[in-house]
Amino acid sequence: MVDYIVVGGGIGGTVAYLLLKSIGKKVLLFEKLDYLGGCAGTFRKDGIFYNVGASTLVGLDEKLPLDTLLKILKIDKNILPIKQIDPSIVVFVGDKKINRYKDFDLSFEEINSNFPHKKNRELWNKILKTSNQNWSNLYNFLPFNPKSPKNIIHQLFKNYHYLLSNVKENLLTAESIIKPYLDRWDKDYVKFLNSQILMTTQCYWNEVNFSFACMGLTYTNLSNYYVFGGMSEFLNALVGNDENVKKKTKVIKISKESGVYKVHTNRGVFETKRVILNKTIWDFCDILDDSLKNDLCFKNRQKYSKIWSSATLYFAVKDDSNLLDKHHYQIVHDEENPYTGSYSFFVSVADDKDKINGYKSVTISTHCKIDRWENVENYQEQKEKLKEFILDKLYERVPVFRNLPKTDIMVGTPRTFKRYTERYKGTVGGIPLMRSYTMFNYPVGNLPIDGMFLVGDSIFPGQGYPGVVLGVFNILLQIERDFHEVFYRYI
């Protein structure tokens, strides 16, 4: 019997496994697919790797979550298969092209030259200040459990100065704070802001508080990295050849007898004292034995019902002259994509060093409303129309794509993500950071089942690598005293 079994090798599950192992716990990790990373992983087709979704890596700056993780694991950042990229994204809006540089002043000049407003500098200084305050206060709210009145009172007293100095930023929407800085209405500017906010918070500016929006608007000012070989290689570098990380191992059911969890898999039954599920708040109940089930998943589906999936295009291009010399592009278009309900899409291009037979992979992903693909007739025909819509917009803004030789184009929909990830309705990107979902109403990984916990992108704070890793820190700080001592040694 082991101390823990981790179910799911996404970011949260893999990080939880590594941290528990680092403090001497006996741990097993089960992942049903043949790669780690989940929605932020990498699969292969005809020898070419494709990132499952948008492939940005941030959080390695000093004292940010990935930096802290590497310090705890005693891993040198310099051995990782990564390279820093700048600009991190090239954004196309209307007839404008905006490079999102790491340097704040360079980044601001790009924005201001495309969207000149009298109070732009004042606005972006406020955005940066608010974001920096959030990052510097990152660990002060840990451990955080809004289900515990004692914890809430403790956090209020512990963080009263931060909370008092950021009342408006945390309570008001991004829209309500940003609008007064705009001396005129500029629809392209609003689209630019919303595309950046949606990409990082899964919300638009009228849904998310200004504080969270600021972190999304300035994440390009953090160090951004490209991962050689695809996003899964980052986790593979951390895990190494660990025999207790068992891929292609599907968990069928979890039961409990005499205080011991039995994890039933396609490779046998394993016993453990505790279970960590890298599942979502909407579907973790699906693998529980009837004796463990309750109505929490159903309640979460009702309470946190605003969710996104993704639509994706996967193909490779032959780019001998390296005409696509940036790794990330964002295309913002005027009309709504009728097949997704979104107004932008994200393009990830592999590095020249990752070419296979002269071809490098491209992943295009966009937020997608799930109901657009539920009970749809002529499914294959709709996929073809989705592909045509996105390619038309891509060729319009980045014409070089049109003439480059391409492999066959694979199309993914919410149905695709449901089939491969088994996430509820094919959800992707985590829980939206809407005001009604956040702060003391945010779902956390403390389950009402003794010895069972959740990690991943649907629990606090759950956005991208930094958020998911922070969520793992939060859970382990509450359940493992040994980790508590290690964590505070490095922050």
C-alpha positions in Angstrom: 0.0 0.0 0.0 1.2 3.5 -0.8 0.7 6.8 0.9 -1.0 8.5 -2.1 -2.3 7.6 -5.6 -2.6 10.5 -8.0 -5.2 10.0 -10.7 -4.4 12.0 -13.8 -1.1 13.3 -15.2 -2.1 16.8 -16.1 -0.1 19.7 -14.7 -1.8 19.4 -11.3 -1.5 15.7 -11.0 2.1 15.5 -12.1 3.2 18.4 -9.8 1.4 16.9 -6.9 3.1 13.6 -7.5 6.6 15.2 -7.7 6.1 17.3 -4.5 4.8 14.4 -2.5 7.7 12.2 -3.7 10.1 15.0 -2.8 9.0 14.9 0.9 9.5 11.1 1.1 5.9 9.9 0.4 5.3 6.6 -1.4 3.2 7.7 -4.5 1.9 6.3 -7.7 0.6 8.4 -10.6 -1.8 6.9 -13.2 -2.4 8.6 -16.6 -4.7 7.0 -19.1 -3.0 8.6 -22.1 0.6 8.0 -23.4 1.7 11.6 -22.5 1.6 13.9 -19.6 0.1 17.4 -19.5 -3.6 16.7 -20.2 -5.0 19.8 -22.0 -1.5 21.3 -21.9 0.2 18.2 -23.2 1.6 17.0 -26.5 0.5 14.2 -28.8 2.2 12.8 -31.9 0.8 12.1 -35.4 3.0 10.6 -38.2 6.1 11.4 -36.1 5.2 15.1 -35.7 4.3 16.4 -32.3 1.3 18.7 -31.7 0.6 20.7 -28.6 -3.0 20.0 -27.5 -3.8 23.6 -27.0 -2.3 27.1 -26.6 1.3 26.5 -25.6 2.7 29.4 -23.5 4.9 28.6 -20.5 5.2 31.3 -17.8 5.9 31.3 -14.1 9.6 30.7 -14.0 10.5 34.2 -12.9 12.0 34.6 -9.4 9.6 33.6 -6.6 6.8 32.7 -9.1 5.2 29.2 -8.8 7.3 27.3 -11.3 10.5 28.9 -9.9 9.5 27.8 -6.4 8.6 24.3 -7.7 12.0 23.9 -9.2 13.7 25.0 -6.0 11.8 22.5 -4.0 12.5 19.7 -6.5 16.2 20.9 -6.6 16.1 21.1 -10.4 18.3 23.6 -12.3 16.2 25.6 -14.8 19.1 25.6 -17.2 18.7 21.8 -17.9 15.1 22.2 -19.0 14.3 22.0 -22.7 13.1 25.6 -23.0 14.1 28.9 -24.6 12.9 32.3 -23.7 10.9 34.1 -26.4 10.3 37.8 -26.9 7.8 39.0 -28.1 5.7 36.3 -26.5 2.8 36.9 -28.8 2.1 38.9 -32.0 -1.6 40.2 -31.9 -3.5 41.2 -35.0 -6.6 43.4 -34.4 -8.3 45.1 -37.3 -5.5 46.6 -39.4 -3.1 46.7 -36.4 -0.2 44.4 -35.4 0.9 44.6 -31.7 4.0 42.8 -30.4 3.7 41.9 -26.8 7.2 42.4 -25.5 8.5 41.4 -22.0 9.9 44.9 -21.5 6.9 47.0 -20.1 7.9 50.2 -21.8 8.4 48.6 -25.2 5.1 46.7 -24.8 3.3 50.0 -23.8 4.7 51.8 -26.9 3.3 49.0 -29.1 -0.1 49.4 -27.5 -0.1 53.2 -27.4 1.1 53.6 -31.0 -1.8 51.4 -32.2 -4.4 52.7 -29.7 -3.4 56.3 -28.7 -5.4 57.6 -25.7 -4.5 60.6 -23.4 -4.6 58.5 -20.3 -3.0 55.3 -21.7 0.2 55.6 -19.7 -1.8 56.2 -16.5 -4.0 53.2 -17.2 -1.2 50.8 -18.0 0.8 52.0 -15.0 -2.2 51.1 -12.8 -2.5 47.7 -14.6 1.1 46.9 -14.0 1.1 48.1 -10.4 -2.0 46.1 -9.6 -0.5 43.0 -11.2 2.8 43.4 -9.4 0.9 43.7 -6.1 -0.9 40.5 -6.8 2.2 38.5 -7.7 4.1 39.9 -4.7 1.2 38.9 -2.4 0.8 35.5 -4.1 1.7 33.2 -1.2 0.2 35.3 1.6 -3.2 33.8 1.0 -2.0 30.3 1.4 -3.2 28.0 2.7 -6.7 29.1 1.5 -10.0 27.3 2.2 -13.1 29.5 1.8 -15.2 26.6 3.2 -13.5 27.2 6.6 -14.8 30.2 8.5 -11.6 30.0 10.7 -9.4 30.2 7.6 -11.4 33.1 6.2 -11.0 35.1 9.4 -7.3 34.3 9.5 -6.8 35.4 5.9 -8.8 38.6 6.4 -6.5 39.7 9.3 -3.4 38.4 7.6 -4.0 40.3 4.4 -6.0 43.3 5.6 -3.5 45.8 4.2 -3.5 44.3 0.7 -7.3 44.0 0.8 -7.9 47.5 2.0 -5.6 49.0 -0.6 -7.2 47.0 -3.4 -10.9 47.2 -2.6 -12.0 48.6 -5.9 -9.6 46.5 -7.9 -10.9 43.3 -6.3 -14.6 44.2 -6.3 -15.2 46.2 -9.5 -15.1 44.8 -13.1 -12.2 45.5 -15.4 -14.6 47.3 -17.7 -15.8 49.7 -15.0 -12.2 50.7 -14.1 -10.7 50.8 -17.6 -13.5 52.7 -19.4 -13.0 56.1 -17.7 -9.4 56.1 -19.0 -10.6 56.0 -22.6 -11.4 59.4 -24.0 -13.3 57.9 -26.9 -14.7 54.5 -27.7 -12.3 52.4 -29.7 -13.8 49.0 -30.7 -10.4 47.6 -31.8 -8.8 48.5 -28.4 -11.7 46.9 -26.5 -11.3 43.8 -28.7 -7.6 43.7 -28.0 -8.1 44.1 -24.2 -10.9 41.4 -24.2 -8.8 39.0 -26.2 -6.0 39.2 -23.7 -8.3 39.0 -20.7 -10.2 36.0 -22.1 -7.1 34.1 -23.0 -5.9 34.2 -19.3 -9.1 34.4 -17.2 -11.7 32.7 -19.4 -13.8 35.9 -19.0 -14.5 39.2 -20.7 -13.8 42.5 -19.1 -17.4 42.9 -17.9 -17.3 39.6 -16.0 -13.9 39.6 -14.2 -12.6 41.9 -11.5 -9.9 44.4 -12.5 -7.4 42.7 -10.3 -7.4 39.4 -12.1 -7.7 41.1 -15.5 -4.5 43.0 -14.7 -2.5 39.7 -14.3 -3.8 38.6 -17.6 -3.0 41.8 -19.4 0.6 41.8 -18.1 1.4 38.1 -18.3 3.4 38.8 -21.5 5.6 41.0 -19.4 6.7 37.9 -17.5 9.4 35.6 -19.0 7.7 33.5 -21.6 9.2 30.3 -22.9 9.0 27.9 -25.8 9.3 24.2 -24.9 11.3 22.1 -27.3 9.5 18.9 -28.3 6.2 20.2 -27.1 4.7 21.1 -23.8 4.7 17.6 -22.4 8.5 17.7 -22.5 8.5 20.2 -19.6 6.8 17.7 -17.3 8.8 14.8 -18.8 12.0 16.7 -17.8 10.8 17.0 -14.2 9.6 13.4 -14.0 12.4 11.6 -15.8 12.2 7.8 -16.1 10.2 7.3 -13.0 8.7 3.8 -12.9 5.9 5.0 -10.6 4.5 7.3 -13.2 2.4 4.8 -15.1 1.0 6.1 -18.4 -1.7 4.2 -20.4 -3.2 3.3 -17.1 -6.8 4.1 -16.9 -8.6 4.3 -13.5 -12.0 2.7 -13.8 -13.3 3.0 -10.3 -12.3 4.1 -6.8 -13.8 2.3 -3.8 -13.0 2.3 -0.1 -12.9 -0.6 2.4 -11.9 -0.5 6.0 -10.5 3.0 5.6 -8.3 2.0 2.6 -8.9 3.3 -0.9 -8.9 0.7 -3.7 -8.0 2.2 -7.1 -9.3 -0.1 -9.9 -7.4 0.2 -13.1 -6.9 -1.6 -16.4 -3.7 -2.9 -14.9 -5.0 -4.2 -11.6 -6.2 -2.9 -8.2 -3.9 -0.7 -6.1 -4.4 0.3 -2.4 -3.6 3.7 -0.9 -4.3 5.8 2.2 -5.1 8.9 0.3 -6.2 9.9 -3.3 -5.5 13.1 -5.2 -7.7 13.5 -8.3 -6.5 15.6 -11.2 -10.1 15.9 -12.3 -12.6 18.7 -12.5 -15.2 19.8 -10.0 -17.9 18.7 -12.5 -16.8 15.1 -13.1 -14.6 13.7 -10.4 -17.7 11.8 -9.0 -17.8 9.7 -12.2 -15.1 7.3 -11.1 -16.2 7.0 -7.5 -17.9 3.9 -6.2 -21.5 4.5 -5.2 -20.6 4.3 -1.6 -18.4 7.4 -2.0 -20.6 9.4 -4.3 -22.5 12.5 -3.3 -24.3 15.2 -5.2 -21.4 17.7 -5.1 -20.6 17.2 -8.8 -24.2 17.9 -9.7 -24.3 21.0 -7.5 -21.1 22.2 -9.1 -22.6 21.8 -12.6 -25.5 23.9 -11.5 -23.5 26.5 -9.6 -20.5 26.9 -12.0 -22.3 26.5 -15.3 -20.4 29.1 -17.4 -17.7 26.9 -18.9 -15.7 26.9 -22.1 -14.3 24.2 -24.3 -12.0 24.6 -27.3 -12.0 24.2 -31.0 -8.6 23.3 -32.6 -6.8 22.9 -35.9 -3.7 20.7 -36.0 -1.4 20.6 -39.1 2.3 21.0 -40.0 3.9 23.4 -42.5 7.1 23.2 -44.5 8.8 26.5 -43.8 12.3 26.2 -45.3 13.0 30.0 -45.0 11.6 30.3 -41.5 9.0 32.8 -42.6 7.1 32.0 -39.4 9.8 33.2 -37.1 7.5 33.8 -34.1 6.0 31.1 -31.9 2.7 32.6 -31.0 0.1 34.7 -32.9 -3.3 35.8 -31.8 -5.9 36.7 -34.5 -8.8 38.9 -33.4 -11.6 39.1 -36.0 -14.6 41.4 -36.3 -17.3 38.8 -36.8 -18.2 36.1 -34.3 -17.1 32.7 -35.2 -20.5 31.0 -35.8 -19.1 27.6 -34.8 -17.5 28.6 -31.5 -19.0 31.9 -30.3 -15.5 33.5 -30.0 -13.9 36.5 -31.6 -10.2 35.4 -31.7 -7.9 32.4 -32.0 -4.4 31.5 -30.9 -1.7 30.1 -33.2 1.3 28.2 -31.8 4.1 27.3 -34.2 6.9 24.9 -33.5 10.6 25.9 -33.5 12.8 25.2 -36.6 14.8 22.8 -34.4 11.7 20.7 -33.9 11.1 20.1 -37.6 10.4 16.5 -38.7 11.3 15.9 -42.4 11.2 19.6 -42.9 7.8 20.2 -41.3 7.0 22.0 -38.1 3.7 21.7 -36.3 1.0 24.3 -35.9 -1.8 24.3 -33.3 -4.7 26.8 -33.6 -7.0 26.9 -30.7 -10.0 29.1 -29.8 -12.5 29.3 -27.0 -15.6 27.4 -27.9 -19.1 27.4 -26.5 -20.0 23.9 -25.7 -23.6 24.1 -26.8 -22.6 24.9 -30.4 -21.5 21.2 -30.7 -24.2 19.5 -28.6 -26.7 17.5 -30.7 -25.3 19.1 -33.9 -26.4 17.5 -37.1 -23.9 17.0 -40.0 -21.0 16.9 -37.6 -18.3 16.4 -40.2 -19.7 19.1 -42.4 -19.7 21.5 -39.4 -16.1 20.7 -38.7 -15.2 21.5 -42.3 -16.9 24.9 -42.1 -15.2 25.6 -38.8 -11.8 24.9 -40.5 -12.6 27.1 -43.4 -13.7 30.0 -41.2 -10.5 29.9 -39.1 -8.2 29.5 -42.1 -9.8 32.4 -44.0 -9.1 34.6 -41.0 -5.6 33.3 -40.7 -4.7 33.8 -44.3 -6.1 37.3 -44.2 -3.9 38.4 -41.3 -0.8 36.2 -41.8 -0.8 35.5 -45.6 2.4 33.5 -45.5 0.4 30.6 -44.1 -1.6 30.3 -47.3 1.2 29.2 -49.6 3.3 27.0 -47.3 3.0 23.3 -48.0 0.8 21.7 -45.3 0.0 18.2 -44.0 -3.7 17.2 -43.7 -5.5 19.4 -41.2 -7.0 17.7 -38.1 -10.0 19.5 -36.5 -10.9 19.2 -32.8 -14.2 20.2 -31.2 -15.6 19.9 -27.7 -16.5 16.3 -28.6 -12.9 15.6 -29.4 -11.8 16.9 -26.0 -14.5 15.0 -24.2 -13.4 11.7 -25.9 -9.7 12.1 -25.2 -9.7 13.9 -21.8 -13.0 12.6 -20.5 -13.5 16.0 -18.9 -17.1 17.1 -18.3 -18.6 18.2 -21.7 -15.0 18.6 -23.0 -14.2 21.6 -20.8 -10.9 23.3 -21.4 -9.1 26.2 -19.8 -10.3 26.0 -16.3 -13.1 27.6 -14.4 -13.7 31.2 -15.5 -12.5 33.8 -13.0 -15.8 35.5 -12.9 -16.6 37.7 -9.9 -19.5 35.5 -8.9 -17.1 32.5 -8.9 -14.1 33.9 -7.2 -12.8 35.1 -3.9 -14.7 33.4 -1.1 -16.9 31.6 -3.5 -14.1 29.9 -5.4 -14.2 26.0 -5.5 -11.2 24.4 -3.8 -9.7 21.0 -3.7 -10.9 20.1 -0.1 -13.5 17.4 -0.8 -16.1 16.3 1.7 -14.6 12.8 1.4 -12.0 11.9 4.0 -8.6 11.4 2.4 -9.5 12.6 -1.1 -8.5 15.8 -2.8 -8.7 17.7 -6.1 -6.1 19.5 -8.1 -6.2 21.0 -11.5 -7.6 24.0 -13.4 -11.1 24.0 -11.9 -10.0 24.7 -8.3 -8.2 27.8 -6.7 -6.8 29.6 -8.6 -6.5 27.2 -11.6 -5.3 29.3 -14.6 -2.3 28.0 -16.6 0.9 26.7 -15.2 1.2 29.3 -12.4 -2.4 28.9 -11.2 -2.5 25.1 -11.3 0.9 24.8 -9.5 -0.3 27.3 -6.9 -3.4 25.2 -6.4 -1.3 22.2 -5.7 0.8 24.2 -3.1 -2.5 25.2 -1.5 -3.7 21.6 -1.0 -0.5 20.2 0.1 0.0 23.0 2.7 -3.3 21.9 4.2 -2.7 18.1 4.3 1.1 17.6 4.7 3.1 19.2 7.5 6.3 18.1 6.0 5.5 20.0 2.8 4.6 23.1 4.9 8.1 23.2 6.3 9.8 22.7 2.9 7.6 25.3 1.1 8.2 28.1 3.5 11.9 27.4 3.2 11.9 28.5 -0.4 9.5 31.4 -0.7 
